[in-house]
Amino acid sequence: MTLGIVESILSSASIKTPAFVYDETRLLDVIQYVNNLADRVGCSILFTLKPLTFPPILKLLSPYLDGFAVSSLFEALFVQDILDVPGPLHITTPGLRPDQIDRIARTCDYISFNSLSQWTAMRDVAVRWKVSCGLRVNPQLSFVKDDRYDPCREHSKLGVPLVQLTALAKRRDKLLRGVEGVHFHTNCDSTTFKPLLATVRHLDETLPDLREEAQWVNLGGGYAFPGIGNRERLAEAVDLLWEKYSVQVFIEPGAGIVRDSAVVVSTVIDIFNSEGKTIAVLDTTVNHMPEVLEYQFRPDVVGHIDNGPHRYLLVGCTCLAGDLFGEYAFSEPLEVGSRVVFTDMGAYTMVKWHWFNGVNLPAIYSLTRVGKIALQKQYAYEDFANHCGIDQYVAL
């Protein structure tokens, strides 16, 4: 979001905090960029639901997509419920359940089995429903330094190890009969397509014997659109796969499309001194953006200035001692009632936020294409009570 858009959000008296505000224009700019890039290089776009599952946003993006990538039966049903024509559905998950595979096969068009054992146990059901089946492969080629984000880490749970698949392919093991596709995902927030091309070349050199049955390759996601570098490397990867194997190529961006399209807006509800530091308590919490706590990153805040004259420890309003956002400095002092805006909140906030301490979830607003703030969803006590398992409420 541009500073001007953030300022318009801050000046809107209609926004009740905490609030999640997404910018429709920014979402359309990014998805149109990705769509144009995919058209140029010749691959199909799947939006993966992992980072964001809000219906109005999916409806906004869907005209520019070729389908969706899901990680569970519920996500697959969700897409079908909100879109008349969702396009092809691809699913891959390490947690396929025997009691769900029939419904998954009836719902999804592509299944990338995460392991040979699940492929063996469930392929007959998938084939019966004429699903195009593939294997998720662990290329055993790491590009991510932090193991928490690295799909190719040692002893990874994500995909069939390449060395194992290679051995089966070389002896043309009947276990691979019916495998029509290959899925891999090797990166996280990469700012270049060089690792993607390296992975495709690595698979090409290692698995040439799969070319006879392969019909499609899913390149996964983990790439930071729209400002990603070395875009020609994506074209090289797609060209290699198309010219040598004549396969359809999919790519499934998620966070890269939505991350910088939204902010979380909060209000300062208390300020006090604690052993020499000024504490500013906000009406939001790290439980509204759990990756701050899970991965210990410091979110960006509008107006923060390194070495600014007015320093605060911004904290959430729950009883968790670690409900902390970090230290920030501003040119002007904060007051009770001041707005604090966290940027780049479009991914992995709404899908993970929760009701710890009974603190209400952020209201959801859109900044429409004509510049209006529109309330999309607001939570209330009834939602909290229902989440906790009761359906009769005290008088409010």
C-alpha positions in Angstrom: 0.0 0.0 0.0 1.2 3.5 -0.7 1.5 6.1 2.0 -1.4 8.0 0.6 -3.7 5.0 0.9 -2.5 4.4 4.5 -3.3 8.0 5.3 -6.8 7.7 3.9 -7.3 4.6 6.1 -6.0 6.4 9.2 -8.3 9.4 8.5 -11.4 7.2 8.2 -13.6 7.6 11.3 -15.7 4.7 10.1 -12.9 2.1 10.9 -13.4 0.5 14.3 -10.2 -1.1 15.6 -8.7 -3.6 15.7 -9.2 -3.8 11.9 -7.9 -5.7 8.9 -8.1 -3.5 5.9 -7.3 -4.7 2.4 -6.8 -2.7 -0.8 -8.8 -4.0 -3.8 -6.8 -1.9 -6.2 -3.4 -3.3 -5.0 -4.8 -6.8 -5.1 -5.8 -6.3 -8.7 -2.5 -4.7 -9.7 -0.5 -7.7 -8.4 -2.8 -10.4 -9.8 -2.9 -8.7 -13.2 0.9 -8.5 -13.1 1.2 -12.2 -12.3 -1.4 -13.1 -14.9 0.5 -11.2 -17.6 3.8 -12.8 -16.6 2.2 -16.3 -16.7 0.7 -15.6 -20.1 4.1 -14.5 -21.4 6.0 -17.6 -20.1 3.2 -20.1 -20.8 2.2 -21.4 -17.4 -1.1 -21.6 -15.5 -1.7 -19.8 -12.2 -3.2 -21.4 -9.1 -3.9 -19.3 -6.1 -3.0 -21.3 -2.9 -5.5 -20.7 -0.1 -2.9 -21.2 2.7 -2.3 -17.5 3.3 -5.8 -16.0 2.9 -9.3 -17.5 2.5 -11.6 -14.4 2.6 -14.4 -14.9 0.1 -14.6 -11.4 -1.4 -10.9 -11.5 -2.0 -11.0 -14.9 -3.7 -13.9 -13.6 -5.9 -11.9 -10.5 -6.8 -8.9 -12.6 -7.8 -10.7 -15.5 -9.5 -11.1 -14.0 -13.1 -7.3 -13.8 -13.4 -6.6 -17.4 -12.1 -6.6 -20.8 -13.8 -7.6 -22.6 -10.6 -6.8 -23.0 -6.9 -4.4 -25.0 -4.8 -5.7 -26.3 -1.5 -4.3 -28.3 1.4 -7.3 -29.9 2.9 -10.9 -31.1 2.1 -12.3 -28.1 3.9 -10.4 -25.7 1.7 -11.5 -27.5 -1.4 -15.2 -27.4 -0.3 -14.7 -23.7 0.7 -13.7 -22.8 -2.9 -16.6 -24.7 -4.3 -19.0 -22.9 -2.0 -18.0 -19.4 -2.9 -17.3 -19.7 -6.6 -19.7 -20.9 -9.3 -16.8 -21.9 -11.5 -13.7 -22.2 -9.4 -11.5 -23.8 -12.1 -9.4 -26.9 -11.5 -8.6 -27.7 -7.9 -5.2 -29.1 -7.0 -4.6 -30.6 -3.6 -1.4 -31.7 -1.8 -1.1 -32.3 1.9 0.9 -34.6 4.1 -2.3 -35.4 5.9 -4.6 -37.2 3.5 -7.2 -39.1 5.6 -8.6 -42.4 4.5 -12.1 -41.4 5.6 -11.9 -38.2 3.4 -10.2 -39.5 0.2 -13.4 -40.4 -1.5 -14.8 -36.9 -1.0 -11.5 -35.3 -1.9 -11.4 -37.3 -5.2 -14.9 -36.2 -6.0 -14.1 -32.6 -5.3 -10.5 -32.1 -6.6 -9.2 -32.4 -10.2 -5.6 -33.1 -9.3 -4.0 -34.8 -6.3 -0.3 -34.7 -5.5 0.3 -37.5 -3.1 2.8 -36.6 -0.4 4.3 -40.0 0.1 4.6 -43.4 -1.7 2.7 -45.0 1.2 -0.3 -42.7 0.7 -0.2 -43.1 -3.0 -0.2 -46.9 -2.6 -3.1 -46.8 -0.1 -5.4 -44.3 -1.9 -4.6 -44.2 -5.6 -7.4 -46.7 -6.5 -10.0 -44.3 -5.1 -8.5 -41.3 -7.0 -8.3 -43.3 -10.2 -11.9 -44.4 -9.9 -13.0 -40.8 -9.8 -10.7 -40.0 -12.8 -8.5 -37.6 -10.8 -5.1 -36.7 -12.4 -2.6 -38.1 -9.8 0.9 -36.9 -9.1 3.6 -37.2 -6.5 5.0 -34.4 -4.4 8.7 -34.6 -4.7 11.3 -33.4 -2.3 14.1 -32.3 -4.7 16.6 -32.4 -1.7 17.9 -29.0 -2.9 17.7 -26.4 -0.1 17.6 -22.6 -0.8 16.0 -21.5 2.5 18.4 -20.9 5.4 15.8 -21.2 8.2 14.7 -24.8 8.7 11.3 -23.7 9.9 10.5 -22.5 6.4 12.6 -25.0 4.4 10.5 -27.7 2.6 13.7 -29.5 1.7 15.2 -29.6 5.2 16.7 -32.8 6.4 14.1 -35.4 7.3 11.5 -33.3 5.6 7.9 -34.5 5.9 7.1 -32.7 2.5 7.3 -35.0 -0.5 9.0 -38.2 -1.7 12.8 -37.8 -1.4 14.2 -37.4 -4.9 16.8 -40.1 -4.3 14.1 -42.6 -3.5 12.0 -41.6 -6.5 15.0 -41.8 -8.8 15.7 -45.4 -7.8 12.1 -46.4 -8.6 12.2 -44.6 -11.9 15.4 -46.1 -13.1 14.1 -49.7 -12.7 10.7 -48.6 -14.0 9.0 -49.9 -10.9 5.3 -50.6 -11.3 4.6 -48.5 -8.2 4.9 -45.4 -10.4 2.3 -46.5 -12.9 -0.5 -44.0 -13.1 1.6 -41.1 -11.9 0.8 -38.3 -14.3 2.4 -35.3 -12.6 5.1 -34.0 -10.4 4.7 -31.3 -7.7 7.5 -29.6 -5.8 7.8 -26.6 -3.6 11.4 -25.5 -2.6 11.3 -21.9 -1.6 9.8 -19.2 0.7 9.6 -15.5 0.0 12.3 -15.8 -2.7 13.1 -12.5 -4.5 14.5 -14.3 -7.6 13.5 -17.2 -9.9 17.1 -18.6 -10.0 16.3 -21.3 -7.4 13.3 -22.4 -9.4 15.3 -22.8 -12.6 18.0 -24.7 -10.6 15.4 -27.0 -9.3 13.8 -27.7 -12.7 17.2 -28.5 -14.1 18.1 -30.7 -11.2 14.9 -32.7 -11.7 15.4 -32.9 -15.5 18.9 -34.4 -14.9 17.7 -36.8 -12.2 14.3 -38.0 -13.4 14.4 -38.2 -17.2 12.6 -41.6 -17.1 9.4 -40.0 -15.9 8.9 -38.2 -19.3 6.8 -41.0 -20.7 3.8 -40.6 -18.4 4.2 -37.0 -17.1 1.4 -34.7 -18.2 1.9 -31.8 -15.8 4.4 -30.2 -13.4 3.4 -28.0 -10.5 6.3 -25.6 -9.6 4.8 -24.7 -6.2 5.1 -21.2 -4.7 7.3 -19.3 -2.4 8.1 -16.4 -4.7 7.7 -12.7 -3.8 5.6 -11.2 -6.4 5.4 -8.6 -7.9 9.0 -7.3 -7.5 10.7 -10.5 -8.1 13.9 -10.5 -10.0 15.3 -12.8 -12.8 11.8 -13.3 -14.4 13.6 -14.7 -17.4 14.5 -17.7 -15.3 10.9 -18.6 -14.9 10.5 -18.5 -18.7 13.6 -20.8 -19.0 12.2 -23.3 -16.6 8.8 -23.4 -18.3 10.4 -23.7 -21.8 12.6 -26.6 -20.6 9.6 -28.5 -19.3 7.4 -27.7 -22.3 9.9 -28.3 -25.1 11.4 -31.5 -23.6 8.4 -33.1 -21.9 5.3 -31.4 -23.4 3.7 -31.0 -20.0 1.4 -28.4 -18.7 3.1 -26.2 -16.1 1.4 -24.7 -13.0 2.7 -22.2 -10.5 0.8 -21.6 -7.2 1.6 -18.2 -5.7 -0.2 -17.2 -2.5 1.4 -14.8 -0.1 3.3 -13.1 -2.9 -0.1 -11.9 -4.3 -1.8 -10.8 -1.1 0.9 -9.9 1.5 1.3 -6.2 0.8 -2.3 -5.6 0.0 -3.5 -5.3 3.7 -2.8 -3.6 7.0 -3.9 -4.2 10.6 -5.1 -1.0 12.2 -5.0 -0.7 16.0 -5.6 1.9 18.7 -3.4 2.8 21.7 -5.5 2.1 24.8 -2.9 2.7 27.5 0.6 4.2 27.9 2.8 3.9 31.0 6.4 3.5 32.1 7.9 0.2 33.0 11.5 0.3 34.4 12.6 3.0 32.1 10.7 2.0 28.9 7.4 3.5 27.7 4.8 0.8 27.1 2.0 1.5 24.6 -0.8 -1.1 24.9 -2.7 -1.7 21.7 -6.2 -3.1 21.3 -4.8 -5.8 19.0 -2.5 -8.7 19.9 0.1 -11.0 18.4 -2.7 -13.5 18.4 -4.2 -11.5 15.5 -0.9 -12.0 13.6 0.5 -15.3 15.1 3.5 -15.5 12.8 5.0 -12.6 14.8 5.1 -14.9 17.8 5.8 -18.1 15.9 8.7 -16.9 13.9 9.9 -13.9 16.0 9.8 -11.4 13.2 9.3 -7.7 13.8 6.4 -6.3 11.8 6.7 -3.0 10.0 4.7 0.0 11.5 3.7 3.1 9.6 5.6 6.2 10.9 8.5 4.3 12.6 11.7 6.2 12.3 15.1 4.7 13.4 16.4 6.7 16.3 13.2 8.7 16.4 12.7 10.9 19.5 9.6 9.1 20.9 10.3 5.4 21.6 7.7 2.9 22.7 7.5 -0.8 23.3 4.3 -1.7 21.4 2.5 -4.6 23.2 -0.7 -6.5 22.7 -3.6 -6.4 25.1 -3.7 -10.0 26.3 -2.2 -11.5 29.5 0.6 -13.3 27.6 3.9 -11.8 28.7 5.3 -12.4 25.3 2.5 -10.5 23.5 5.0 -8.0 22.2 5.5 -6.4 18.7 8.8 -4.7 19.5 10.3 -1.3 20.0 9.4 1.5 17.7 10.2 5.2 17.5 8.1 8.0 16.1 8.6 11.7 15.2 5.5 12.6 17.3 4.5 11.2 20.6 1.7 8.6 20.8 -1.3 9.2 23.0 -4.2 7.1 24.2 -6.4 7.0 21.1 -3.6 7.2 18.6 -3.8 4.8 15.6 -0.9 2.4 15.0 -0.8 0.6 11.6 1.0 -2.6 10.8 1.8 -3.1 7.1 2.2 -6.2 4.9 -0.5 -8.1 6.8 -2.3 -9.7 3.9 -0.8 -13.2 4.4 -1.1 -15.6 7.3 -3.0 -13.2 9.6 -6.7 -13.9 9.0 -6.2 -17.6 8.5 -4.4 -17.9 11.8 -5.8 -15.4 14.2 -7.7 -16.6 17.2 -9.7 -15.7 20.3 -7.1 -16.0 23.1 -8.3 -14.2 26.3 -11.6 -13.5 24.5 -10.1 -10.5 22.7 -12.3 -9.8 19.7 -11.0 -10.5 16.2 -10.3 -7.6 13.9 -13.2 -6.3 11.8 -12.6 -6.7 8.1 -12.8 -3.7 5.8 -12.1 -3.2 2.1 -10.7 -0.1 0.5 -12.7 -0.3 -2.7 -11.6 0.6 -6.2 -13.4 3.9 -5.9 -11.6 4.8 -2.7 -14.4 4.0 -0.2 -13.9 2.1 3.1 -16.5 -0.7 3.3 -17.1 -3.0 6.2 -17.1 -6.6 5.1 -17.3 -8.5 8.3 -17.5 -7.7 12.0 -17.2 -10.2 14.9 -19.2 -10.1 18.1 -19.6 -12.0 21.4 -21.9 -14.5 19.6 -19.0 -15.6 17.4 -16.7 -16.1 20.3 -19.4 -18.1 22.2 -20.1 -20.2 19.2 -16.4 -20.9 18.7 -16.2 -22.0 22.3 -19.1 -24.4 21.9 -22.2 -22.6 23.2 -25.2 -21.4 21.2 -27.3 -19.7 23.9 -26.0 -16.3 24.8 -26.3 -14.0 27.8 -28.2 -10.8 27.3 -25.9 -8.1 25.9 
